[in-house]
């Protein structure tokens, strides 16, 4: 039988994921209204008369690509002339005039290259009077990967493996990616000109900056070659990356290569970008579900947008401290819930199996050991946490004791970055399967004062 605290947190998490269903979000943002195609989302509105359009193309990439693409097809119908959208393996295949192409993630592969080149070619052929609807979600950075001249697929992939192992955050990843690419950092917007481009964005990044989502293929790039070099130096891998990568970044920083397009570039004259869903969308849905719960009694709800950042175990320590402090201020019988959003990192030191959410939950288990009515669930909204089949994990004040009864040491597992087998043995992995969406991670904490 599932403990009531775990069941409660699972309900909250599932409500959050449901709220960022990409098909529903795109369907509410994109429609044909009489003789007009309309984009209307998050205060952004654009409209184009059908009579003025030659062709409509669908392009894009990301973990939510299939659901977003099918919803756009349903909204626009036979008016879509064709398109290519890069999606995770298992979601590929044709749908009407659109091809959903499998591509690598989290490390780009030759299929990421093929998808990027195909989309680039389609956009370069688009002309005045065409509308390109770009559907972009988290994961698109890896799924659209066309290395810049002088860089091989293998060299680019090795660079990203080193960044991943070093625990680089998404903004750091993207600063490097944009300057080793033919398509990122606004370069697809440049390729599409003079066509009209509408970018519908499902954000998985802190702050929801369009230039960071999937490395901003349709957005101005505020970063430079010098910034990319700074990232590699900060993580201590500048001399570990392939020499061709170092050479390209140095040439760019010296002014020998053109920079990515900035906000005043003519490439963005025909661009409209709209956020259709964000991490905050999911947080608000979890909070609404909490507010409607009847069995939890009086519950204070605290939202912590962007709280999940930095090293996972350190963030878990801070989160549990906030939860404990909030619980101490309660009246007897009352409860408090914390909902945090964002994305942590893990500096891999051991050889174990897990992901950033499982690592966070394992660190929380150590923090909460012996505590009373306190529990934490942390999981990725995409249903994927590291190279595992779990989205995350659940921990409470009994986790450490239950583990000890099985001969498991949470501290030892944490030091070996080995959270998956720990929680698997306890039955406390959160396994949802691939959700088809991606707005980063949620950590939900709950405590009651007896």
C-alpha positions as CSV (number, residue, x, y, z in Angstrom):
1,X,0.0,0.0,0.0
2,X,1.3,3.5,-0.9
3,X,1.9,5.7,2.1
4,X,-0.6,8.6,2.1
5,X,2.2,11.2,1.9
6,X,3.7,9.6,-1.2
7,X,0.3,9.2,-2.8
8,X,-0.5,12.8,-2.2
9,X,2.8,14.1,-3.8
10,X,2.3,11.8,-6.8
11,X,-1.2,13.3,-7.4
12,X,0.3,16.8,-7.3
13,X,3.1,15.8,-9.7
14,X,0.7,14.2,-12.2
15,X,-1.5,17.2,-12.1
16,X,1.5,19.4,-13.0
17,X,2.5,17.2,-15.9
18,X,-1.1,17.1,-17.2
19,X,-1.2,20.9,-17.3
20,X,1.8,21.1,-19.6
21,X,0.5,18.6,-22.1
22,X,1.9,20.0,-25.4
23,X,-1.0,19.0,-27.6
24,X,-3.4,21.0,-25.4
25,X,-1.1,24.0,-25.2
26,X,-0.6,24.2,-29.0
27,X,-4.3,23.6,-29.7
28,X,-5.1,26.6,-27.5
29,X,-2.5,28.8,-29.1
30,X,-2.9,28.1,-32.8
31,X,-6.1,28.1,-34.9
32,X,-7.7,29.0,-38.1
33,X,-10.4,31.7,-37.6
34,X,-12.3,32.1,-40.9
35,X,-9.8,33.3,-43.5
36,X,-7.1,34.0,-40.9
37,X,-4.4,31.9,-39.3
38,X,-4.0,33.0,-35.7
39,X,-1.3,32.6,-33.0
40,X,-2.5,33.7,-29.6
41,X,-0.5,32.7,-26.5
42,X,0.8,34.3,-23.3
43,X,-0.2,37.8,-24.5
44,X,1.4,37.4,-27.9
45,X,-0.9,37.6,-30.9
46,X,-0.2,37.4,-34.6
47,X,-2.5,36.8,-37.6
48,X,-2.0,36.1,-41.3
49,X,-4.8,36.0,-43.9
50,X,-4.9,32.7,-45.6
51,X,-5.4,34.4,-48.9
52,X,-2.0,36.0,-48.6
53,X,-0.2,32.7,-47.8
54,X,1.6,30.5,-50.4
55,X,2.5,27.6,-48.2
56,X,2.6,26.7,-44.5
57,X,5.5,24.6,-43.3
58,X,5.9,22.9,-39.9
59,X,9.4,22.6,-38.5
60,X,10.9,22.0,-35.0
61,X,12.6,19.8,-32.5
62,X,12.4,18.6,-28.9
63,X,11.0,16.0,-26.6
64,X,7.5,17.4,-27.1
65,X,7.9,17.6,-30.9
66,X,5.5,14.8,-31.8
67,X,2.6,16.1,-29.7
68,X,3.2,19.7,-30.7
69,X,3.4,18.7,-34.3
70,X,0.2,16.6,-34.3
71,X,-1.7,19.4,-32.6
72,X,-0.5,22.0,-35.2
73,X,-1.5,19.6,-38.0
74,X,-4.9,19.3,-36.4
75,X,-5.3,23.0,-36.1
76,X,-4.1,23.9,-39.6
77,X,-5.3,20.8,-41.5
78,X,-4.7,20.5,-45.2
79,X,-3.2,24.0,-45.4
80,X,0.1,22.5,-44.2
81,X,2.3,21.8,-47.3
82,X,4.9,19.8,-45.4
83,X,7.5,19.8,-42.8
84,X,10.2,18.1,-40.6
85,X,10.2,17.9,-36.8
86,X,13.0,16.1,-34.9
87,X,11.7,13.9,-32.1
88,X,13.0,11.3,-29.6
89,X,13.4,7.8,-30.8
90,X,10.1,5.9,-30.6
91,X,8.1,9.0,-31.6
92,X,9.3,9.1,-35.3
93,X,7.2,8.4,-38.4
94,X,5.1,10.3,-40.9
95,X,1.8,12.1,-40.3
96,X,0.2,13.5,-43.3
97,X,2.7,15.8,-45.1
98,X,5.0,16.1,-42.0
99,X,7.9,13.8,-41.2
100,X,8.7,13.2,-37.6
101,X,12.4,12.3,-37.6
102,X,14.2,10.4,-34.8
103,X,17.2,12.2,-33.4
104,X,19.7,11.6,-30.6
105,X,19.4,12.9,-27.0
106,X,21.1,13.9,-24.7
107,X,24.1,13.4,-27.0
108,X,23.6,14.4,-30.7
109,X,24.1,11.7,-33.4
110,X,24.1,11.4,-37.2
111,X,20.3,11.5,-37.1
112,X,20.4,14.8,-35.3
113,X,22.6,16.0,-38.2
114,X,20.3,14.7,-40.9
115,X,17.2,16.3,-39.2
116,X,19.0,19.7,-38.9
117,X,20.2,19.7,-42.5
118,X,16.7,18.8,-43.7
119,X,15.1,21.6,-41.7
120,X,17.7,24.1,-42.8
121,X,17.2,23.2,-46.4
122,X,13.4,23.5,-46.1
123,X,13.7,26.9,-44.5
124,X,16.2,28.2,-47.1
125,X,13.7,27.3,-49.8
126,X,10.8,29.1,-48.0
127,X,10.0,32.4,-49.6
128,X,7.9,35.6,-49.3
129,X,4.3,34.6,-48.6
130,X,5.3,31.4,-46.8
131,X,4.6,30.8,-43.1
132,X,6.9,28.5,-41.1
133,X,5.5,27.4,-37.8
134,X,8.4,26.3,-35.6
135,X,7.6,24.0,-32.7
136,X,10.4,24.1,-30.2
137,X,10.8,22.3,-26.8
138,X,13.5,21.1,-24.5
139,X,15.8,18.5,-25.9
140,X,15.9,20.3,-29.2
141,X,19.5,21.4,-28.8
142,X,20.7,17.8,-29.2
143,X,18.1,16.7,-31.7
144,X,19.0,19.6,-34.1
145,X,22.8,19.3,-34.4
146,X,24.6,20.4,-37.6
147,X,28.2,21.1,-36.7
148,X,29.8,24.2,-38.1
149,X,32.4,24.0,-40.8
150,X,35.6,22.3,-39.6
151,X,33.9,20.4,-36.7
152,X,32.8,16.8,-37.0
153,X,29.8,15.2,-35.4
154,X,32.1,13.2,-33.2
155,X,34.1,16.2,-32.0
156,X,30.9,18.1,-31.2
157,X,29.5,15.1,-29.3
158,X,32.7,14.7,-27.3
159,X,32.5,18.3,-26.3
160,X,29.0,17.8,-25.0
161,X,29.9,14.6,-23.2
162,X,32.6,16.5,-21.3
163,X,30.2,19.3,-20.4
164,X,27.6,16.8,-19.3
165,X,30.0,15.0,-17.0
166,X,31.3,18.3,-15.6
167,X,27.8,19.2,-14.5
168,X,27.3,22.2,-16.8
169,X,24.0,24.0,-16.6
170,X,21.7,24.4,-19.6
171,X,22.8,28.0,-20.2
172,X,26.4,27.0,-20.3
173,X,25.7,24.1,-22.7
174,X,23.9,26.4,-25.0
175,X,26.5,29.1,-25.1
176,X,28.9,26.5,-26.5
177,X,26.4,24.8,-28.7
178,X,25.4,28.0,-30.5
179,X,29.0,28.7,-31.6
180,X,29.6,25.2,-32.9
181,X,26.5,25.0,-35.0
182,X,24.9,25.8,-38.4
183,X,21.4,26.1,-37.0
184,X,21.4,27.3,-33.4
185,X,21.5,30.8,-31.9
186,X,19.1,32.4,-34.4
187,X,20.6,30.8,-37.5
188,X,17.4,29.0,-38.5
189,X,15.6,32.4,-38.4
190,X,18.2,33.8,-40.7
191,X,17.8,30.9,-43.1
192,X,14.0,31.3,-43.2
193,X,14.1,35.0,-44.3
194,X,12.0,36.4,-46.0
195,X,9.3,33.9,-44.9
196,X,7.1,34.7,-41.9
197,X,8.1,32.6,-38.9
198,X,6.0,31.8,-35.8
199,X,7.9,30.0,-33.0
200,X,5.8,28.2,-30.4
201,X,8.1,27.5,-27.4
202,X,7.6,25.0,-24.6
203,X,10.2,26.1,-22.1
204,X,12.4,23.9,-20.0
205,X,14.9,26.6,-18.9
206,X,15.0,29.0,-15.9
207,X,13.7,32.4,-16.8
208,X,12.1,31.1,-20.0
209,X,14.5,32.9,-22.2
210,X,13.7,32.0,-25.9
211,X,17.4,32.3,-26.7
212,X,18.1,29.4,-24.3
213,X,15.3,27.1,-25.2
214,X,16.8,24.4,-27.5
215,X,19.7,26.8,-27.9
216,X,17.4,29.4,-29.6
217,X,17.4,28.4,-33.3
218,X,14.8,31.1,-34.0
219,X,16.0,33.7,-31.4
220,X,18.7,36.4,-31.2
221,X,21.8,35.1,-29.4
222,X,23.2,37.3,-26.6
223,X,26.3,35.1,-26.1
224,X,29.6,35.3,-28.0
225,X,32.5,33.1,-28.9
226,X,34.3,34.5,-25.9
227,X,31.5,33.4,-23.7
228,X,31.7,29.9,-25.0
229,X,35.4,29.8,-24.3
230,X,34.7,31.1,-20.8
231,X,32.3,28.2,-20.2
232,X,34.9,25.6,-21.1
233,X,37.5,27.3,-18.9
234,X,35.1,27.6,-16.0
235,X,34.4,23.9,-16.0
236,X,38.1,23.0,-16.5
237,X,37.7,21.3,-19.8
238,X,39.0,23.8,-22.4
239,X,42.1,21.7,-23.1
240,X,40.1,18.5,-22.9
241,X,37.8,19.3,-25.8
242,X,38.9,18.4,-29.4
243,X,41.5,20.8,-30.9
244,X,39.1,21.7,-33.8
245,X,36.6,23.0,-31.2
246,X,39.2,25.1,-29.5
247,X,40.5,26.4,-32.8
248,X,37.0,27.5,-34.0
249,X,36.1,29.2,-30.8
250,X,39.5,31.1,-30.8
251,X,39.0,32.2,-34.4
252,X,35.5,33.4,-33.6
253,X,36.7,35.3,-30.5
254,X,39.4,36.9,-32.6
255,X,36.8,38.2,-35.1
256,X,37.7,35.9,-37.9
257,X,34.3,34.2,-38.0
258,X,30.8,35.9,-38.2
259,X,28.9,36.0,-34.9
260,X,25.5,34.5,-34.3
261,X,22.7,37.0,-35.1
262,X,21.9,39.6,-32.5
263,X,18.6,41.4,-31.7
264,X,19.0,44.0,-34.5
265,X,19.6,41.5,-37.2
266,X,17.1,41.6,-40.2
267,X,16.6,37.9,-39.7
268,X,14.1,38.7,-36.9
269,X,11.9,41.2,-38.8
270,X,9.4,38.4,-39.7
271,X,9.6,36.6,-36.4
272,X,7.0,36.1,-33.7
273,X,7.8,34.0,-30.7
274,X,5.3,32.9,-28.0
275,X,5.7,30.8,-24.9
276,X,2.9,28.2,-24.8
277,X,4.0,26.5,-21.6
278,X,6.7,26.9,-18.9
279,X,7.8,25.3,-15.6
280,X,5.7,27.9,-13.8
281,X,2.6,26.5,-15.7
282,X,3.3,23.1,-14.1
283,X,4.0,24.6,-10.6
284,X,0.8,26.5,-10.7
285,X,-1.2,23.4,-11.6
286,X,0.4,21.5,-8.7
287,X,-0.5,24.3,-6.4
288,X,-4.1,24.4,-7.6
289,X,-4.5,20.7,-7.1
290,X,-3.1,21.1,-3.6
291,X,-5.6,23.9,-2.8
292,X,-8.4,21.6,-3.9
293,X,-7.3,18.7,-1.7
294,X,-9.7,17.9,1.2
295,X,-7.7,15.3,3.1
296,X,-4.7,17.4,3.9
297,X,-6.4,19.9,6.2
298,X,-5.1,23.5,6.3
299,X,-2.1,23.6,4.0
300,X,0.1,26.7,3.3
301,X,1.5,26.5,-0.3
302,X,4.8,28.1,-1.1
303,X,6.1,28.4,-4.7
304,X,9.8,28.6,-5.3
305,X,10.3,29.2,-9.1
306,X,13.9,28.7,-10.2
307,X,14.9,27.3,-6.9
308,X,16.2,24.1,-8.4
309,X,19.7,25.0,-9.6
310,X,23.3,24.2,-8.9
311,X,24.5,20.9,-7.4
312,X,21.6,18.6,-6.7
313,X,22.7,17.4,-3.3
314,X,23.4,21.0,-2.1
315,X,20.0,22.2,-3.5
316,X,18.3,19.3,-1.7
317,X,20.0,20.4,1.6
318,X,18.6,24.0,1.1
319,X,15.2,22.7,0.1
320,X,14.8,20.5,3.2
321,X,16.0,23.3,5.4
322,X,13.3,25.6,3.9
323,X,10.7,22.8,4.5
324,X,11.8,22.2,8.1
325,X,11.7,25.9,8.9
326,X,8.3,26.3,7.3
327,X,7.0,23.4,9.3
328,X,8.3,24.8,12.6
329,X,6.2,27.9,12.1
330,X,2.9,26.0,11.7
331,X,0.2,25.6,14.2
332,X,-0.4,22.0,15.4
333,X,-2.4,20.0,12.8
334,X,-1.6,22.3,9.9
335,X,0.6,21.5,6.9
336,X,2.8,23.2,4.4
337,X,3.8,22.4,0.9
338,X,6.8,23.7,-1.1
339,X,6.8,23.5,-4.9
340,X,10.2,24.3,-6.5
341,X,11.0,24.4,-10.2
342,X,14.1,24.4,-12.3
343,X,16.9,22.0,-13.0
344,X,19.9,21.0,-10.9
345,X,23.2,19.5,-12.0
346,X,25.3,16.6,-10.8
347,X,29.1,16.7,-10.7
348,X,29.6,13.0,-11.3
349,X,32.3,11.6,-9.0
350,X,31.2,7.9,-8.7
351,X,30.4,5.1,-11.0
352,X,26.8,4.5,-10.0
353,X,23.4,4.9,-11.7
354,X,21.0,7.7,-11.3
355,X,20.0,11.2,-12.4
356,X,19.8,14.6,-10.9
357,X,16.3,14.1,-9.5
358,X,17.2,10.8,-7.9
359,X,20.3,12.4,-6.5
360,X,18.3,15.2,-5.0
361,X,15.9,12.8,-3.4
362,X,18.7,10.7,-2.0
363,X,20.3,13.8,-0.4
364,X,16.8,14.7,0.9
365,X,16.5,11.2,2.4
366,X,19.7,11.8,4.4
367,X,18.5,15.3,5.5
368,X,15.1,14.0,6.6
369,X,16.2,10.9,8.4
370,X,14.2,10.4,11.5
371,X,11.9,13.4,10.8
372,X,8.2,13.1,11.4
373,X,5.6,13.9,8.8
374,X,7.9,15.2,6.1
375,X,8.3,14.0,2.6
376,X,9.9,15.1,-0.7
377,X,9.2,14.0,-4.3
378,X,11.4,15.3,-7.1
379,X,11.0,14.3,-10.8
380,X,11.5,15.5,-14.4
381,X,8.3,16.5,-16.2
382,X,9.6,14.6,-19.3
383,X,9.5,11.3,-17.3
384,X,13.3,10.9,-17.8
385,X,16.0,11.3,-15.2
386,X,19.5,10.7,-16.4
387,X,20.2,7.4,-18.3
388,X,17.4,5.6,-16.4
389,X,13.8,4.6,-16.8
390,X,12.7,6.7,-13.8
391,X,11.5,10.3,-13.7
392,X,12.8,10.8,-10.2
393,X,12.2,9.5,-6.6
394,X,10.4,9.9,-3.3
395,X,11.9,10.2,0.1
396,X,10.6,10.8,3.6
397,X,11.7,10.6,7.3
398,X,11.6,6.8,7.2
399,X,13.7,6.3,4.0
400,X,17.0,6.0,5.8
401,X,15.7,3.5,8.3
402,X,14.0,1.4,5.7
403,X,17.2,1.4,3.7
404,X,19.2,0.3,6.7
405,X,16.9,-2.7,7.2
406,X,17.9,-3.8,3.7
407,X,21.6,-3.2,4.3
408,X,21.7,0.0,2.2
409,X,23.7,3.0,3.2
410,X,22.2,6.2,1.7
411,X,25.4,8.2,2.3
412,X,27.5,5.6,0.5
413,X,25.1,5.5,-2.4
414,X,25.1,9.3,-2.6
415,X,28.9,9.4,-2.8
416,X,28.9,6.9,-5.6
417,X,26.1,8.8,-7.5
418,X,24.1,5.6,-7.2
419,X,20.6,6.7,-6.3
420,X,18.7,4.4,-8.8
421,X,19.4,1.0,-7.2
422,X,18.9,2.6,-3.7
423,X,15.3,3.8,-4.5
424,X,14.6,0.7,-6.7
425,X,15.2,-1.5,-3.7
426,X,12.8,0.6,-1.6
427,X,10.1,0.8,-4.3
428,X,10.4,4.6,-4.2
429,X,11.4,5.4,-7.8
430,X,8.9,7.6,-9.6
431,X,8.3,5.9,-12.9
432,X,5.9,7.6,-15.4
433,X,7.3,6.6,-18.7
434,X,8.1,9.2,-21.3
435,X,5.4,12.0,-20.9
436,X,5.8,13.7,-24.2
437,X,6.4,17.1,-22.6
438,X,9.3,18.8,-21.0
439,X,9.3,21.9,-18.7
440,X,12.3,20.9,-16.6
441,X,11.9,19.5,-13.0
442,X,9.7,19.9,-10.0
443,X,10.5,19.2,-6.3
444,X,7.5,19.0,-4.1
445,X,7.9,18.9,-0.3
446,X,5.2,18.4,2.3
447,X,5.2,18.6,6.1
448,X,2.7,18.6,8.8
449,X,3.1,19.8,12.4
450,X,1.6,17.2,14.8
